[in-house]
Amino acid sequence: MAENRKGLHLNRDRQTTLVAVIVVVQAIAAVFFVGDAIGDVAESGITPHIVLEALIAFALLTGTFLGAWHIRELLAEAQRREEALAVAQGALAQHITARFGDWGLTAAESDVALFALKGCDAAEIARLRGAAQGTVRAQLSQVYAKAGVTSQAGLVSLFLEDLL
């Protein structure tokens, strides 16, 4: 999950950078058009063309400020959601630990059960733990019996029910 969050941060950082560059380009364009309109007024006085150019510059400047404000709001919301997700992940981890304790799982059974919750099969768990597949199958059977289920899907469903 940490790798997934890191990827989300990187993606969000890229998007933020891209949008920030666009806002900067808009700001530069707005400054150019405002300066150009001021120069035109000084040179030719107020004409319909200059009024139109000034309105466009004002709209661009307004859009730049609104865009920057909106980006700031979106980033703040993303931060709030990320913090809420971290809390939820921590709460889920605590819940899993508590349930494992309620069932009286040993440390090895808890490890195996956690891998099962993550979707690993017996062969993957055995490889990850450096154990024999037969040992892992026996541990899974103990986990299922202590949890009152008959399969990995049943184990996962216990926690999904708790979340829903």
Secondary structure in CASP SS format (residue, H / E / C, confidence):
PFRMAT SS
TARGET T0000
AUTHOR 0000-0000-0000
METHOD secondary structure of the structure
MODEL  1
M C 1.00
A H 1.00
E H 1.00
N H 1.00
R H 1.00
K H 1.00
G H 1.00
L H 1.00
H H 1.00
L H 1.00
N H 1.00
R H 1.00
D H 1.00
R H 1.00
Q H 1.00
T H 1.00
T H 1.00
L H 1.00
V H 1.00
A H 1.00
V H 1.00
I H 1.00
V H 1.00
V H 1.00
V H 1.00
Q H 1.00
A H 1.00
I H 1.00
A H 1.00
A H 1.00
V H 1.00
F H 1.00
F H 1.00
V H 1.00
G H 1.00
D H 1.00
A H 1.00
I H 1.00
G H 1.00
D H 1.00
V H 1.00
A H 1.00
E H 1.00
S H 1.00
G C 1.00
I C 1.00
T C 1.00
P H 1.00
H H 1.00
I H 1.00
V H 1.00
L H 1.00
E H 1.00
A H 1.00
L H 1.00
I H 1.00
A H 1.00
F H 1.00
A H 1.00
L H 1.00
L H 1.00
T H 1.00
G H 1.00
T H 1.00
F H 1.00
L H 1.00
G H 1.00
A H 1.00
W H 1.00
H H 1.00
I H 1.00
R H 1.00
E H 1.00
L H 1.00
L H 1.00
A H 1.00
E H 1.00
A H 1.00
Q H 1.00
R H 1.00
R H 1.00
E H 1.00
E H 1.00
A H 1.00
L H 1.00
A H 1.00
V H 1.00
A H 1.00
Q H 1.00
G H 1.00
A H 1.00
L H 1.00
A H 1.00
Q H 1.00
H H 1.00
I H 1.00
T H 1.00
A H 1.00
R H 1.00
F H 1.00
G H 1.00
D H 1.00
W H 1.00
G C 1.00
L C 1.00
T C 1.00
A H 1.00
A H 1.00
E H 1.00
S H 1.00
D H 1.00
V H 1.00
A H 1.00
L H 1.00
F H 1.00
A H 1.00
L H 1.00
K C 1.00
G C 1.00
C C 1.00
D C 1.00
A H 1.00
A H 1.00
E H 1.00
I H 1.00
A H 1.00
R H 1.00
L H 1.00
R H 1.00
G C 1.00
A C 1.00
A C 1.00
Q H 1.00
G H 1.00
T H 1.00
V H 1.00
R H 1.00
A H 1.00
Q H 1.00
L H 1.00
S H 1.00
Q H 1.00
V H 1.00
Y H 1.00
A H 1.00
K H 1.00
A H 1.00
G C 1.00
V C 1.00
T C 1.00
S C 1.00
Q H 1.00
A H 1.00
G H 1.00
L H 1.00
V H 1.00
S H 1.00
L H 1.00
F H 1.00
L H 1.00
E H 1.00
D H 1.00
L H 1.00
L C 1.00
END
